[in-house]
Amino acid sequence: MPLALAGLAARLAAGMTRHAYLILTPLGIEILPLFRPAAGMRLVVWQEVAAAETNAALTVLTLHHDAAKTSGIHLSLRPIRADLRALAARAVIGRVAEQQ
């Protein structure tokens, strides 16, 4: 019985890691970490992002803070469902392209 409850709890925890990781708002991108989200939440305002790009496998989204692409944030897209990664990347890249 304890192993069954532990398995159920592990499955629930794995499912919850896919929720509310990146939130796109009119102000910017809210990044919520898995551990201590209230303390570690970060808001990246759209004006801070000079360029955005993804790798070929759509597993990493990079937000660059300057035009030379020397500083920025690397975000893993793996917590997002595979069929929705392209939509999330397209939304961010499209919004950044609008700014320029």
DSSP file (Angstrom, degrees, kcal/mol; ACC not computed):
  #  RESIDUE AA STRUCTURE BP1 BP2  ACC     N-H-->O    O-->H-N    N-H-->O    O-->H-N    TCO  KAPPA ALPHA  PHI   PSI    X-CA   Y-CA   Z-CA
    1    1 A M     >        0   0    0      0, 0.0     4,-2.1     0, 0.0     5,-0.2   0.000 360.0 360.0 360.0 -44.6    0.0    0.0    0.0
    2    2 A P  H  >  +     0   0    0      0, 0.0     4,-2.4     0, 0.0     5,-0.2   0.884 360.0  52.2 -62.7 -35.7    2.7    2.6    0.8
    3    3 A L  H  > S+     0   0    0      2,-0.2     4,-2.5     1,-0.2     5,-0.2   0.882 107.9  51.5 -66.9 -36.3    4.4    1.9   -2.5
    4    4 A A  H  > S+     0   0    0      2,-0.2     4,-2.2     1,-0.2    -1,-0.2   0.912 111.7  46.5 -65.4 -42.0    1.2    2.5   -4.4
    5    5 A L  H  X S+     0   0    0     -4,-2.1     4,-2.5     2,-0.2    -2,-0.2   0.891 112.2  50.6 -66.5 -39.4    0.7    5.8   -2.6
    6    6 A A  H  X S+     0   0    0     -4,-2.4     4,-2.3     2,-0.2    -2,-0.2   0.908 110.6  49.5 -64.7 -41.1    4.3    6.8   -3.3
    7    7 A G  H  X S+     0   0    0     -4,-2.5     4,-2.2     2,-0.2    -2,-0.2   0.902 111.4  48.8 -63.6 -41.4    3.8    5.9   -7.0
    8    8 A L  H  X S+     0   0    0     -4,-2.2     4,-2.3     2,-0.2    -2,-0.2   0.905 111.8  49.2 -64.3 -42.5    0.6    8.0   -7.2
    9    9 A A  H  X S+     0   0    0     -4,-2.5     4,-2.4     2,-0.2    -2,-0.2   0.887 110.8  50.3 -65.1 -38.9    2.3   10.9   -5.5
   10   10 A A  H  X S+     0   0    0     -4,-2.3     4,-2.3     2,-0.2    -2,-0.2   0.900 110.9  49.0 -65.5 -41.2    5.3   10.7   -7.9
   11   11 A R  H  X S+     0   0    0     -4,-2.2     4,-1.9     2,-0.2    -2,-0.2   0.910 112.0  48.6 -65.4 -41.5    3.0   10.6  -10.9
   12   12 A L  H  X S+     0   0    0     -4,-2.3     4,-2.0     2,-0.2    -2,-0.2   0.909 111.4  50.1 -63.3 -43.3    1.1   13.6   -9.6
   13   13 A A  H  X S+     0   0    0     -4,-2.4     4,-1.2     1,-0.2    -2,-0.2   0.896 109.0  51.6 -63.7 -40.5    4.3   15.5   -9.0
   14   14 A A  H  < S+     0   0    0     -4,-2.3     4,-0.3     1,-0.2     3,-0.2   0.886 111.0  48.4 -64.5 -37.9    5.6   14.8  -12.5
   15   15 A G  H >< S+     0   0    0     -4,-1.9     3,-1.1     1,-0.2    -1,-0.2   0.857 107.4  55.2 -69.0 -34.9    2.3   16.1  -14.0
   16   16 A M  H >< S+     0   0    0     -4,-2.0     3,-1.4     1,-0.2    -1,-0.2   0.737  93.5  69.3 -72.5 -22.4    2.4   19.2  -11.9
   17   17 A T  T 3< S+     0   0    0     -4,-1.2    -1,-0.2     1,-0.3    -2,-0.2   0.693  93.3  60.2 -68.7 -15.6    5.9   20.2  -13.2
   18   18 A R  T <  S+     0   0    0     -3,-1.1     2,-0.4    -4,-0.3     3,-0.3   0.508  89.8  89.1 -88.4  -4.6    4.3   20.8  -16.6
   19   19 A H  S <  S-     0   0    0     -3,-1.4    61,-0.0     1,-0.2    -3,-0.0  -0.767  95.2  -6.6-100.8 139.4    2.0   23.5  -15.3
   20   20 A A  S    S+     0   0    0     -2,-0.4    -1,-0.2     2,-0.1     3,-0.2   0.883  78.6 133.0  53.4  53.8    2.7   27.3  -15.0
   21   21 A Y  S    S+     0   0    0      1,-0.4    11,-2.6    -3,-0.3     2,-0.4   0.861  76.4  19.4 -93.8 -51.9    6.4   27.3  -16.0
   22   22 A L  E     -A   31   0A   0      9,-0.2     2,-0.5    55,-0.0    -1,-0.4  -0.983  68.4-171.7-119.8 130.0    6.3   30.2  -18.5
   23   23 A I  E     -A   30   0A   0      7,-2.3     7,-3.1    -2,-0.4     2,-0.6  -0.982  12.2-150.2-123.1 120.6    3.5   32.7  -18.5
   24   24 A L  E     +A   29   0A   0     -2,-0.5     5,-0.2     5,-0.2    -2,-0.0  -0.799  25.8 169.2 -91.3 123.5    3.3   35.2  -21.4
   25   25 A T        -     0   0    0      3,-3.2     3,-0.1    -2,-0.6    -2,-0.0  -0.793  51.0-102.0-125.6 168.0    1.7   38.4  -20.3
   26   26 A P  S    S+     0   0    0      0, 0.0    20,-0.1     0, 0.0     3,-0.1   0.787 123.4  50.5 -61.3 -25.4    1.4   41.9  -22.0
   27   27 A L  S    S-     0   0    0      1,-0.2    19,-1.9    18,-0.1    20,-0.3   0.841 124.3 -80.3 -79.6 -34.7    4.2   43.1  -19.7
   28   28 A G  E     - B   0  45A   0     17,-0.3    -3,-3.2    18,-0.1     2,-0.5  -0.953  64.1 -36.0 167.9-150.9    6.6   40.2  -20.4
   29   29 A I  E     -AB  24  44A   0     15,-2.6    15,-2.9    -2,-0.3     2,-0.6  -0.937  43.3-151.3-112.0 124.4    7.5   36.7  -19.6
   30   30 A E  E     -AB  23  43A   0     -7,-3.1    -7,-2.3    -2,-0.5     2,-0.6  -0.856  10.3-160.6 -94.9 125.7    6.9   35.3  -16.1
   31   31 A I  E     -AB  22  42A   0     11,-3.2    11,-2.3    -2,-0.6    -9,-0.2  -0.934   5.0-167.9-110.3 117.4    9.4   32.5  -15.3
   32   32 A L        -     0   0    0    -11,-2.6     9,-0.1    -2,-0.6     6,-0.1  -0.920  11.8-143.6-108.8 118.5    8.3   30.3  -12.3
   33   33 A P        -     0   0    0      0, 0.0     7,-0.1     0, 0.0     8,-0.1  -0.346  19.0-120.6 -75.0 161.7   10.9   27.9  -10.9
   34   34 A L  S    S+     0   0    0      2,-0.1     2,-0.4     3,-0.1    -2,-0.0   0.903  97.7  53.0 -68.8 -43.0    9.9   24.5   -9.6
   35   35 A F  S    S-     0   0    0      1,-0.2     5,-0.1     2,-0.1    -1,-0.1  -0.813 125.2  -6.4-100.7 136.4   11.1   25.1   -6.1
   36   36 A R  S  > S+     0   0    0     -2,-0.4     4,-2.2     1,-0.1     3,-0.4   0.932  70.6 178.3  48.2  61.8   10.0   28.1   -4.1
   37   37 A P  H  > S+     0   0    0      0, 0.0     4,-1.1     0, 0.0    -1,-0.1   0.823  74.3  57.6 -64.5 -31.1    8.1   29.8   -6.9
   38   38 A A  H  4 S+     0   0    0      1,-0.2    -2,-0.1     2,-0.2     3,-0.0   0.881 115.4  35.9 -66.9 -36.0    6.9   32.7   -4.8
   39   39 A A  H  4 S+     0   0    0     -3,-0.4    -1,-0.2     1,-0.2    -3,-0.1   0.798 123.6  41.3 -85.9 -30.0   10.5   33.7   -3.9
   40   40 A G  H  < S+     0   0    0     -4,-2.2    -2,-0.2    -5,-0.1    -1,-0.2   0.375  77.8 128.8-104.1   5.3   12.2   32.8   -7.2
   41   41 A M     <  -     0   0    0     -4,-1.1     2,-0.4    -5,-0.2    -9,-0.2  -0.336  39.2-163.7 -62.5 139.7    9.6   34.1   -9.7
   42   42 A R  E     -B   31   0A   0    -11,-2.3   -11,-3.2     2,-0.0     2,-0.6  -0.990  11.9-154.9-129.8 135.1   11.2   36.4  -12.4
   43   43 A L  E     -B   30   0A   0     -2,-0.4     2,-0.7   -13,-0.2   -13,-0.2  -0.944   6.1-164.1-108.1 119.0    9.5   38.8  -14.7
   44   44 A V  E     -B   29   0A   0    -15,-2.9   -15,-2.6    -2,-0.6     2,-0.1  -0.907  18.5-141.2-102.4 109.8   11.4   39.5  -17.9
   45   45 A V  E >>  -B   28   0A   0     -2,-0.7     3,-1.9   -17,-0.2     4,-0.5  -0.409  17.1-120.0 -72.1 145.3    9.9   42.7  -19.4
   46   46 A W  G >4 S+     0   0    0    -19,-1.9     3,-1.1     1,-0.3    -1,-0.1   0.820 112.2  61.3 -57.8 -31.8    9.6   42.7  -23.2
   47   47 A Q  G 34 S+     0   0    0    -20,-0.3    -1,-0.3     1,-0.2   -19,-0.1   0.720  97.4  59.6 -68.9 -19.3   11.8   45.8  -23.4
   48   48 A E  G <4 S+     0   0    0     -3,-1.9     2,-0.7     1,-0.0    -1,-0.2   0.676  89.8  83.2 -78.6 -17.4   14.6   43.8  -21.8
   49   49 A V    <<  +     0   0    0     -3,-1.1    16,-0.2    -4,-0.5     3,-0.1  -0.793  46.5 172.1 -97.1 115.8   14.6   41.3  -24.7
   50   50 A A  S    S-     0   0    0     14,-2.9     2,-0.3    -2,-0.7    15,-0.2   0.793  71.7  -2.4 -88.4 -32.5   16.6   42.3  -27.8
   51   51 A A  E     -C   64   0B   0     13,-1.3    13,-3.2    15,-0.1     2,-0.4  -0.988  59.0-157.5-155.8 155.1   16.3   38.9  -29.5
   52   52 A A  E     +C   63   0B   0     -2,-0.3     2,-0.3    11,-0.2    11,-0.2  -0.996  17.7 165.2-137.6 143.0   14.9   35.4  -29.0
   53   53 A E  E     -C   62   0B   0      9,-2.1     9,-3.3    -2,-0.4     2,-0.3  -0.982  19.1-148.1-152.2 160.7   15.9   32.1  -30.6
   54   54 A T  E     -C   61   0B   0     -2,-0.3     7,-0.2     7,-0.2     2,-0.1  -0.851  25.2-110.0-124.7 163.1   15.4   28.4  -30.1
   55   55 A N    >   -     0   0    0      5,-1.3     3,-1.4    -2,-0.3     5,-0.1  -0.365  41.8 -97.2 -83.6 175.0   17.6   25.4  -30.9
   56   56 A A  T 3  S+     0   0    0      1,-0.3    -1,-0.1     2,-0.1    -2,-0.0   0.817 123.6  50.8 -64.8 -32.0   16.7   23.0  -33.7
   57   57 A A  T 3  S-     0   0    0      3,-0.0    -1,-0.3     1,-0.0     0, 0.0   0.460 106.6-125.7 -85.7  -0.8   15.1   20.5  -31.4
   58   58 A L  S <  S+     0   0    0     -3,-1.4    -2,-0.1     2,-0.2     3,-0.1   0.874  77.8 117.3  56.9  41.1   12.9   23.2  -29.7
   59   59 A T        +     0   0    0      1,-0.2    18,-3.0    17,-0.1    19,-0.6   0.581  67.1  46.3-108.9 -14.9   14.2   22.3  -26.2
   60   60 A V  E     - D   0  76B   0     16,-0.3    -5,-1.3    17,-0.2     2,-0.5  -0.995  60.5-163.6-133.4 130.5   15.9   25.6  -25.3
   61   61 A L  E     -CD  54  75B   0     14,-3.3    14,-3.3    -2,-0.4     2,-0.5  -0.956  12.2-159.6-109.1 127.9   14.6   29.1  -25.7
   62   62 A T  E     -CD  53  74B   0     -9,-3.3    -9,-2.1    -2,-0.5     2,-0.6  -0.940   5.3-164.2-113.4 125.0   17.3   31.8  -25.4
   63   63 A L  E     -CD  52  73B   0     10,-2.8    10,-2.5    -2,-0.5     2,-0.4  -0.940  13.3-153.9-106.5 115.7   16.3   35.4  -24.6
   64   64 A H  E     -CD  51  72B   0    -13,-3.2   -14,-2.9    -2,-0.6   -13,-1.3  -0.730  11.2-160.5 -93.7 137.2   19.2   37.8  -25.4
   65   65 A H  S    S+     0   0    0      6,-2.8     2,-0.3    -2,-0.4     7,-0.2   0.632  75.4  35.9 -89.3 -16.0   19.4   41.1  -23.5
   66   66 A D  S >  S-     0   0    0      5,-0.7     3,-1.5   -15,-0.1     5,-0.2  -0.925  82.0-114.2-136.6 162.2   21.6   42.9  -26.1
   67   67 A A  T 3  S+     0   0    0     -2,-0.3    -1,-0.1     1,-0.3    -3,-0.0   0.767 114.0  60.4 -67.0 -26.1   22.0   43.0  -29.9
   68   68 A A  T 3  S-     0   0    0      1,-0.0    -1,-0.3    -3,-0.0    -3,-0.0   0.566 104.5-131.1 -77.7  -7.8   25.5   41.4  -29.7
   69   69 A K    <   +     0   0    0     -3,-1.5    -2,-0.1     2,-0.1     3,-0.1   0.880  67.5 128.7  59.0  42.8   23.9   38.3  -28.0
   70   70 A T        +     0   0    0      1,-0.2     2,-0.3     0, 0.0    -1,-0.1   0.601  66.8  33.9-100.9 -14.6   26.4   38.2  -25.3
   71   71 A S  S    S+     0   0    0     -5,-0.2    -6,-2.8     2,-0.0    -5,-0.7  -0.986  73.8  99.7-139.9 151.8   24.0   38.1  -22.3
   72   72 A G  E     -D   64   0B   0     -2,-0.3     2,-0.4    -8,-0.3    -8,-0.2  -0.991  58.7 -68.1 168.3-162.3   20.7   36.6  -21.7
   73   73 A I  E     -D   63   0B   0    -10,-2.5   -10,-2.8    -2,-0.3     2,-0.6  -0.983  26.2-150.6-128.3 132.6   18.6   33.8  -20.3
   74   74 A H  E     -D   62   0B   0     -2,-0.4     2,-0.5   -12,-0.2   -12,-0.2  -0.916  18.7-171.4-101.3 123.5   18.4   30.2  -21.4
   75   75 A L  E     -D   61   0B   0    -14,-3.3   -14,-3.3    -2,-0.6     2,-0.4  -0.956  19.4-131.4-117.7 131.4   15.1   28.6  -20.7
   76   76 A S  E     -D   60   0B   0     -2,-0.5   -16,-0.3   -16,-0.2   -17,-0.1  -0.647  11.7-166.2 -79.0 133.6   14.3   24.9  -21.0
   77   77 A L    >   +     0   0    0    -18,-3.0     3,-1.2    -2,-0.4   -17,-0.2   0.350  64.7 100.2 -97.3   3.5   11.2   24.1  -23.0
   78   78 A R  T 3  S+     0   0    0    -19,-0.6    -1,-0.2     1,-0.3     4,-0.1   0.823  72.6  60.8 -62.5 -33.0   11.1   20.5  -21.9
   79   79 A P  T 3  S+     0   0    0      0, 0.0     2,-0.3     0, 0.0    -1,-0.3   0.762  92.8  81.9 -65.5 -19.9    8.5   21.0  -19.2
   80   80 A I  S <  S-     0   0    0     -3,-1.2     5,-0.1     1,-0.1   -61,-0.1  -0.640 101.0 -94.4 -84.0 141.2    6.1   22.1  -21.9
   81   81 A R    >>  -     0   0    0     -2,-0.3     3,-1.6   -63,-0.2     4,-0.9  -0.207  34.3-118.8 -53.8 144.2    4.3   19.4  -23.8
   82   82 A A  H >> S+     0   0    0      1,-0.3     3,-0.5     2,-0.2     4,-0.5   0.833 112.3  53.0 -58.3 -37.1    6.2   18.5  -27.0
   83   83 A D  H 34 S+     0   0    0      1,-0.2    -1,-0.3     2,-0.1     4,-0.2   0.645 111.9  46.2 -76.5 -11.9    3.3   19.5  -29.3
   84   84 A L  H <> S+     0   0    0     -3,-1.6     4,-2.2     2,-0.1    -1,-0.2   0.491  87.8  85.7-105.2  -5.8    3.0   23.0  -27.7
   85   85 A R  H <X S+     0   0    0     -4,-0.9     4,-2.6    -3,-0.5     5,-0.2   0.910  88.9  51.5 -62.4 -42.3    6.7   23.9  -27.7
   86   86 A A  H  X S+     0   0    0     -4,-0.5     4,-2.4     1,-0.2    -1,-0.2   0.887 110.1  49.8 -63.5 -38.1    6.6   25.3  -31.2
   87   87 A L  H  > S+     0   0    0     -4,-0.2     4,-2.3     2,-0.2    -1,-0.2   0.910 111.4  47.9 -66.8 -42.1    3.6   27.5  -30.3
   88   88 A A  H  X S+     0   0    0     -4,-2.2     4,-2.0     2,-0.2    -2,-0.2   0.927 114.4  46.1 -64.4 -44.8    5.3   28.8  -27.2
   89   89 A A  H  X S+     0   0    0     -4,-2.6     4,-2.7     1,-0.2     5,-0.3   0.901 112.6  50.6 -64.6 -41.0    8.6   29.6  -29.1
   90   90 A R  H  X S+     0   0    0     -4,-2.4     4,-2.4    -5,-0.2    -1,-0.2   0.886 109.1  51.9 -65.1 -39.0    6.6   31.2  -32.0
   91   91 A A  H  X S+     0   0    0     -4,-2.3     4,-1.9     2,-0.2    -1,-0.2   0.920 113.8  42.7 -63.5 -44.7    4.7   33.4  -29.6
   92   92 A V  H  X S+     0   0    0     -4,-2.0     4,-2.2     2,-0.2    -2,-0.2   0.938 116.6  46.2 -68.5 -47.3    7.8   34.7  -27.9
   93   93 A I  H  X S+     0   0    0     -4,-2.7     4,-2.1     1,-0.2    -2,-0.2   0.887 113.0  50.9 -64.5 -38.7    9.8   35.2  -31.1
   94   94 A G  H  X S+     0   0    0     -4,-2.4     4,-1.8    -5,-0.3    -1,-0.2   0.896 110.1  49.1 -65.1 -40.6    6.9   36.9  -32.7
   95   95 A R  H  X S+     0   0    0     -4,-1.9     4,-1.2     2,-0.2    -2,-0.2   0.890 111.9  48.4 -67.1 -39.4    6.4   39.3  -29.8
   96   96 A V  H  X S+     0   0    0     -4,-2.2     4,-0.9     1,-0.2    -1,-0.2   0.886 109.4  52.9 -67.7 -37.8   10.1   40.2  -29.8
   97   97 A A  H  < S+     0   0    0     -4,-2.1     3,-0.4     1,-0.2    -2,-0.2   0.853 104.3  57.0 -66.2 -34.0   10.0   40.7  -33.6
   98   98 A E  H  < S+     0   0    0     -4,-1.8    -1,-0.2     1,-0.2    -2,-0.2   0.870 101.4  57.5 -61.2 -37.4    7.1   43.1  -33.1
   99   99 A Q  H  <        0   0    0     -4,-1.2    -1,-0.2     1,-0.3    -2,-0.2   0.792 360.0 360.0 -65.4 -29.1    9.2   45.2  -30.8
  100  100 A Q     <        0   0    0     -4,-0.9    -1,-0.3    -3,-0.4    -2,-0.2   0.453 360.0 360.0 -92.3 360.0   11.9   45.8  -33.4
